[in-house]
Amino acid sequence: MDKPVHKLAILALIFCVTACSSHKGQQPVNQTADQGAATANPDMIAVVAALHDQMHHWEGSPYQWGGTQLKGVDCSGFVWRTLHDRFNMNMDRITTAELIRMGKPVKKSSLQPGDLVFFRIKGELHVGFYDLNDNFLHASSSQGVTRSSLNNPYWRSVYLEARRLPQERNATITLNG
């Protein structure tokens, strides 16, 4: 997708989410788990746009342990680059073990876009960003940077916990130009 079409797609996403979020009679932000968080909370629009922009830029980048570049990235490298590049969080390279101690725990039923989701795979930690509709973005060792479903039996079986980073919600968000 070229840049003008990409920008139009992001604007269309923002318009759709904004239109949905302004519906009268809508439940407050403390909604049930089966409703989309981004449609109920306009503050999530920018987070979703930043995550989707990052995903568009990185999708298919191969997995490389310790990597932080488009030519190869691991799960914590992808999360770190997203926090750094999209949410302007100035921090040194961070590991999954450090990420899991950041922010506040979140119940799986209360996940919002941008929450970090953690998995335990063969004794090792794996991390990604919760997206929308029970999907998450991550750097998979078999598929590279991709979107996966939390409802997939494999991911459901290795799910560990989720964390919310408050500073991500208040960040100055950067999109690709």
HELIX and SHEET records of a PDB file:
HELIX    1   1 LYS A    3  SER A   21  1                                  19    
HELIX    2   2 ALA A   37  ALA A   40  1                                   4    
HELIX    3   3 MET A   44  TRP A   58  1                                  15    
HELIX    4   4 CYS A   75  ASP A   85  1                                  11    
HELIX    5   5 THR A   96  LEU A   99  1                                   4    
HELIX    6   6 LYS A  108  SER A  110  5                                   3    
HELIX    7   7 PRO A  153  VAL A  158  1                                   6    
HELIX    8   8 PRO A  166  ARG A  169  1                                   4    
SHEET    1   A 2 THR A  68  GLN A  69  0                                        
SHEET    2   A 2 GLY A  72  VAL A  73 -1                                        
SHEET    1   B 6 LYS A 104  VAL A 106  0                                        
SHEET    2   B 6 TYR A 159  ARG A 164 -1                                        
SHEET    3   B 6 LEU A 116  ILE A 121 -1                                        
SHEET    4   B 6 GLU A 124  TYR A 130 -1                                        
SHEET    5   B 6 ASN A 135  SER A 140 -1                                        
SHEET    6   B 6 GLY A 144  SER A 149 -1                                        
END                                                                             
